[in-house]
Amino acid sequence: MQIDAALDALSTVLGQRLSRSKSDLDLHGRSETWFPLSPPDAVAYPESTQEVSQIMKICAAHNVPVTGWGTGTSLEGQSLAVSGGVVVDFTRMNKLLAVHQGDMDAVVQPGLTREELNEELRATGLFFPVDPGANASLGGMASTRASGTTAVRYGTMRDNITGLEVVLSDGRIIRTGTRARKTSAGYDLTGLFVGAEGTLGLITELTLRLQGQPEATLAAICAFDTVDDAVRAVIDTIQMGLSMARIELLDTETAKAFNAYAGATMPESPHLMIEFHGSENGVKEMAETFGEIIADHNGHGFDWATRAEDRNALWTMRHNGAYAIFAARPGWKSLVTDVCVPISRLAEAVNDTAADLEQAGIYGPILGHVGDGNFHSVIMFDPDDPEQMKTVKAASERMVDRALAMGGTATGEHGIGMGKLGYMEKEHGDGWQVMGAIKQALDPENLLNPGKMVPPRN
């Protein structure tokens, strides 16, 4: 790696938009969870696709690693430059380039966040539905194949991207997909880059599917006696074919954390948070059916949120769930993990995980997007206690093994990064080697986000 020569060349292209200040390097070396500080050698702030291409060409010529950065909200260390080199921060590439109302799509730069996009779309009657909670950048959401609270109805980033512009490891600029709703032309390169965590290329433009803003929206929260009751209510709701926009599970410890952090007055028991989108009559009918389902599963304390401000407060509380749990153990670190299982195994998976954490003496509240079988545990530990760190990592591994044994996956939305790299062979077998071969073909020098996603190179 010829880092000094590369940075000299990058300075001629970017000027002051190439930063080597310690504060900037440290900012781009941090993770929201347990990973240690991993500062890069420099941070580049491009303003165009052509500049990203120039950055990549210079780094390729000097064998310097490159890692993309959106807002840094990923949970498995995806944005950390563990091999040093240059972090490409896309915050200056944050424009909404076009909205095509008739076709219900938009073209955006990768640094635009989902909240900024929806703010700009307000007057159009359209919105972008993928909601991971954090105000993440759309490029980062594509790179981690993000989903979130609305995936049960609107799908994940994979389902809401029709095309990309990508800069490859040698600086070439390619386009994948089109604005058409479907294609049979060749390999699905768009799908290849969505979820690749920046290991195959740097996304510089996205074409996104939009949705019409619903005529009516109704949200509610209700309590249950046990997690099992709540999860079985979810399963019945899905099997009944109710078109839920969101359906979220909170266990008892999460409810306690919400009460302490947000000043809520929730009963200290498991809860479901739900939301319906549709016509006035459709929403009313779905709500009535859902009320019958939860009554069959000992649901109680049903509280409807009909006003927009009440719904916003409800979902803000949910989106701040991790921070509420962090606040319950000041000074501790977190291992925030997720798995996804078939709906029919969801109750078993949640109950077994809760029992395992309790037996191990671990504080790990459970919450998640249970409408699609995806749930999380925010596992807290004392960073000054090495034995506790081993205990929580072992519990996380058991959680993954349990999900895989049920026909599920090691991660439903958080992605692989560094934290779940060790589970890839368990889940994919020889398919993991195929991923490595694709990486070798597109990035033969292993410059793009090395140490992530694929088998380590010899």
Secondary structure, 3 states (H helix, E strand, C coil): CCHHHHHHHHHHHHHHHEECCHHHHHHCCCCCCCCCCCCCCEEECCCCHHHHHHHHHHHHHCCCCEEEECCCCCCCCCCCCCCCCEEEECCCCCCEEEEECCCCEEEECCCCEHHHHHHHHHHHCEECCCCCCCCCEHHHHHHCCCCCCCHHHHCCHHHHEEEEEEECCCCCEEEEECCCCCCCCCCCHHHHHCCCCCCCCEEEEEEEECEECCCEEEEEEEECCCHHHHHHHHHHHHHCCCCEEEEEEECHHHHHHHHHHHCCCCCCCCEEEEEEEECHHHHHHHHHHHHHHHHCCCCEEEEEECCHHHHHHHHHHHHCHHHHHHHHCCCCEEEEEEEECCHHHHHHHHHHHHHHHHHCCCCCCEEECHHHCEEEEEEEECCCCHHHHHHHHHHHHHHHHHHHHCCCECCCCCCCCCCCHHHHHHHHCCHHHHHHHHHHHHCCCCCECCCCCCCCCC
